[in-house]
Amino acid sequence: MASIPSKDTKPERILGKAMWEKGLRYRKHYKINGKPDFVFVSKKVAVFADGDFWHGNNWKIRGFKSLEDELNSYEPSWRDKIKRNIERDKQVNKTLKKDGWKVLRYWESDIKGDLSPIVEEIKNVLVG
């Protein structure tokens, strides 16, 4: 697992480039709870680019009926790791929101698709 990058992943680079091209200026891996991939400090907006496998969305891509169905096909250590990630994501969201942050999370599979709705949503949150 040490060879799996936690920063500057391909989805992060894709999303970051798309936001930058639209004039959205951000900080990367800002040191707040959860270390979001992108932060708009003055607007208190945190953006995460979540990997489908690591954060529990892979079941949709692989055609399983539910997350539990997919997790049952894994060894217990992997199943526990993904469940811990999902719980940690929920806790990070809760803590950041309590501290006045708006939290936006996007799946890797969505980022690799049509980025325009994602960038537009981020832009609207920043303006609104």
Stockholm file with secondary structure:
# STOCKHOLM 1.0

chainA/1-128         MASIPSKDTKPERILGKAMWEKGLRYRKHYKINGKPDFVFVSKKVAVFADGDFWHGNNWKIRGFKSLEDELNSYEPSWRDKIKRNIERDKQVNKTLKKDGWKVLRYWESDIKGDLSPIVEEIKNVLVG
#=GR chainA/1-128 SS CTTSCSSSCHHHHHHHHHHHHTTCCCEESCSSTTCCSEEEGGGTEEEEEECHHHHTCHHHHHTCSSHHHHHTTSCHHHHHHHHHHHHHHHHHHHHHHHTTCEEEEEEHHHHTSCCHHHHHHHHHHHHC
#=GC SS_cons         CTTSCSSSCHHHHHHHHHHHHTTCCCEESCSSTTCCSEEEGGGTEEEEEECHHHHTCHHHHHTCSSHHHHHTTSCHHHHHHHHHHHHHHHHHHHHHHHTTCEEEEEEHHHHTSCCHHHHHHHHHHHHC
//
